[in-house]
Amino acid sequence: RLRLKTLVFAINNADIIINECKKLTFVPPSIGLQLKIEKLDQLFHNYVPDFVLSPSMKLVEDSGNIINFTPFIRKSLEVEKNNSKTLPTIKNCLIMLSGSDFGSNVDFVKHLAMNSDIRVSVVGREGASSKNLTFYGKLIDNKKLVIDANILVINAGFSAVSEAFVLGIPAVVIPIKNHAEQYINAKIFEDLGLGYVANESNVNCMINRLIANYTQISENHRNNDFAINGAGDAALFIQKKIKQSNGF
């Protein structure tokens, strides 16, 4: 960076994960190792990039070279949240879990589909489709399924949680085991009243709980007036700093 005399920008929110962990009265031992990795991540970003763009679902003050923004999501999903007084009928549940070896087991979808009138769509996994259950496998473009969803079931990676947050969709969030970032992402989402945290053994129970409390959770989403154009704000920030560095 110094040799090339150019600005270096990074996208990283290890500061959010570490600060939120400090607020906990009890930190699960299972996330201890991954939390150490987050601390190394933060140490790197404190000294190497000129600016760190840190997206968050909570209002956080900038600190040093860390500049906080609201969540970044795919441009194709930048749609207006539903602000009408009439809540949508719960017709579509989209299950969008990680397809990696660490992804959650999706056996629960069969029970959900058999015991509900809700149409269940599963992205990222293969399986046998039935009357109201459709497995889509890996999709390049899942935009329509996401926008049409009334309920999401997702792992707690920041991209997935950010889309639920920005689009105002109630969600059941399943953090991947032993993962500090996903643990904190899921906890923040639930603490904001936007959905529930689940695990593989109680996910159907938490989906039923979400349906039972859908009105209140949807209201919490609509009352969330946190600015949602994080990616646009970050782009403007980068442009501003580049112009300043070039003397404009």
Rosetta blueprint (number, residue, H / E / L):
1 R L
2 L L
3 R L
4 L L
5 K L
6 T L
7 L L
8 V L
9 F E
10 A E
11 I E
12 N L
13 N L
14 A H
15 D H
16 I H
17 I H
18 I H
19 N H
20 E H
21 C H
22 K H
23 K H
24 L L
25 T L
26 F L
27 V L
28 P L
29 P H
30 S H
31 I H
32 G H
33 L H
34 Q H
35 L H
36 K H
37 I H
38 E H
39 K H
40 L H
41 D H
42 Q H
43 L H
44 F H
45 H H
46 N H
47 Y H
48 V L
49 P L
50 D L
51 F E
52 V E
53 L E
54 S E
55 P E
56 S L
57 M L
58 K L
59 L L
60 V L
61 E L
62 D L
63 S E
64 G L
65 N L
66 I E
67 I E
68 N E
69 F E
70 T L
71 P L
72 F L
73 I L
74 R L
75 K H
76 S H
77 L H
78 E L
79 V L
80 E L
81 K L
82 N L
83 N L
84 S L
85 K L
86 T L
87 L L
88 P L
89 T L
90 I L
91 K L
92 N E
93 C E
94 L E
95 I E
96 M E
97 L L
98 S L
99 G L
100 S L
101 D L
102 F L
103 G L
104 S L
105 N L
106 V L
107 D L
108 F H
109 V H
110 K H
111 H H
112 L H
113 A H
114 M H
115 N L
116 S L
117 D L
118 I L
119 R E
120 V E
121 S E
122 V E
123 V E
124 G L
125 R L
126 E L
127 G L
128 A L
129 S L
130 S E
131 K L
132 N L
133 L E
134 T E
135 F E
136 Y E
137 G E
138 K L
139 L L
140 I L
141 D L
142 N L
143 K H
144 K H
145 L H
146 V H
147 I H
148 D H
149 A L
150 N L
151 I E
152 L E
153 V E
154 I E
155 N E
156 A L
157 G L
158 F H
159 S H
160 A H
161 V H
162 S H
163 E H
164 A H
165 F H
166 V H
167 L H
168 G L
169 I L
170 P L
171 A E
172 V E
173 V E
174 I E
175 P L
176 I L
177 K L
178 N L
179 H L
180 A H
181 E H
182 Q H
183 Y H
184 I H
185 N H
186 A H
187 K H
188 I H
189 F H
190 E H
191 D H
192 L L
193 G L
194 L L
195 G E
196 Y E
197 V E
198 A L
199 N L
200 E L
201 S L
202 N L
203 V H
204 N H
205 C H
206 M H
207 I H
208 N H
209 R H
210 L H
211 I H
212 A H
213 N L
214 Y H
215 T H
216 Q H
217 I H
218 S H
219 E H
220 N H
221 H H
222 R H
223 N L
224 N L
225 D L
226 F L
227 A L
228 I L
229 N L
230 G H
231 A H
232 G H
233 D H
234 A H
235 A H
236 L H
237 F H
238 I H
239 Q H
240 K H
241 K H
242 I H
243 K H
244 Q H
245 S H
246 N L
247 G L
248 F L
